[in-house]
Amino acid sequence: MPVTAIEGVVHDGKVVISEAIELPDETRVYVVVPSWQTPVPQVRSPRLANQSDFPRYKKTVTDLGDDEVQ
């Protein structure tokens, strides 16, 4: 199978070929993207809708000594 490399760029989700070339209908093409990485999903921490509610959720930490631990 002969292979020809043609460079293009993605604009608005479509591949735009940078050189003037006519491909017949039904031509099978393969797109190779050399520098693309799969996005890593991120889970964001929840945030308060109103910052004025912050004092309601403020927690304190009490350090127990070794003799107080059960």
BELGIVEN-V312949 format. One record per backbone hydrogen bond with DSSP energy under -0.5 kcal/mol. NH is the residue of the N-H (numbers start at 1). CO is the residue of the C=O. Records with the same first field share a line. If there is no record, write none. Layout:
NH: CO  CO
This chain:
6: 4
9: 16
11: 9  14
14: 11
16: 9  14
17: 15
18: 7
21: 19
23: 21
27: 24
32: 30
33: 31
34: 32
36: 33
41: 39
44: 42
51: 49
53: 50
54: 51
56: 53
57: 53  54
58: 54  55
63: 61
64: 62
68: 65
69: 65  66
